[in-house]
Structures are given as C-alpha cells and as structure tokens.
Amino acid sequence: MTSLNYDANKLPLGKLSDSTLKKGFQLLKDISAVLTDPSISMTKFRASQSQVLLRLTSDYYTVIPHDFGRKAPPVINSIAQLKLEAELIESLGEMEIAAELMDHVLPRLLLL
C-alpha cells in the first residue's frame, strides 16, 4: 500500500466503506472517460482536458487519501497511472472485506 502512496493515517482500513470505494472508483471512471475521449472535457465538464483531469484527480485524492510527502500530487493523466489507482481501489476493497470479517466473524469464533 505504501508503494501506491495510500495514506492509512488519514483513512484507516477499518474506516473504509463501500460508498467511499465506489466514489473513488466513479472518479477513476470519469478520468478514464476524459483520457479516452478528450472531447468529454468540454461537453460534460465545460473545461479543458488538463483542467478536468486536475480537478478529478484532486477529488479522487480527497476521497482516497494518499501521502506524497512534500511533493505535489501527480495528476492522473495516463492509462498507466489510472491502472495503478484502479489496482489500489481493488486492493482496498479486498482489505475492507477482510477487516469486516475480522470484526464480525473472529469474535464469534473466539466464543466457541
């Protein structure tokens, strides 16, 4: 997770919700649409492609916190970057399920 710059201090894995992951995924879908068809920038968002990518990336990093230290967060402006973030969302979803199981199933097993 650290290699993907995910900031667990701002949003611990136990605090993840399905709606948070869905919001992050939706923002990645919007970024993908703009990367695939730059004309969407003007028709849907009424701004240049670079402005839209900057805004969507900022929104994404707000929903799914990252830690870039003192560096400026990189704009997600390539398919390669988009794939990395999609993998992060997928990993977080799997961890959220595991954390939920630990919270609900493990205490019951300990009672047996």
C-alpha positions, 0 to 999 in steps of 0.5 A: 500500500505504501508503494501506491502512496495510500495514506492509512493515517488519514483513512484507516482500513477499518474506516473504509466503506463501500460508498467511499470505494465506489466514489473513488472508483466513479472518479477513476471512471470519469478520468478514464472517460476524459483520457479516452475521449478528450472531447468529454472535457468540454461537453460534460465538464465545460473545461479543458482536458488538463483542467478536468483531469486536475480537478478529478484527480484532486477529488479522487485524492480527497476521497482516497487519501494518499501521502506524497510527502512534500511533493505535489500530487501527480495528476492522473493523466495516463492509462498507466497511472489510472491502472495503478489507482484502479489496482489500489481501489481493488486492493482496498476493497479486498482489505475492507472485506477482510477487516469486516470479517475480522470484526464480525466473524473472529469474535464469534469464533473466539466464543466457541 
